[in-house]
């Protein structure tokens, strides 16, 4: 994997990570409820679920890369389509934002870890997401496992930093996250950028084919 491809991947993951979703809202709410230090359990649970999903998605990808170059190229194009689809979805969808911070309860690390894990693991689209995203940045002419490891570590790092940043500035971000119009505007901007990323990646792959 060359550095330019990796930078493209970093940019794409960053756009996805900064978009407020269920995991972001959970981390933000728990931070306001229990404090920034304890929310590490929520972040760790989310990332653990992501790692399991990445492993499941990558097992199939590794097999496809080895067995069929043509099929792998087809999956890359499906990945481009999926990226564009996600961009369109973010543009047209209206976010339903609700931060629940009133309940008083003890927030042990294990409880928050399980909550974060289940929140992320309960998303059945996550494996499809990783299976569609990773092929866009894999070079089938190079060993696939080291590339997947790089992509996985990069994703988990960016996603973890994003969640922890939201948790750190939870009180300041509360009014923003509860303003659906502002969040919708951010989603529109991210959606347009995701569509552009998909189109740019499709042209790069076509030029290299």
Beta strands, then each sheet from edge to edge (+ up, - down):
end
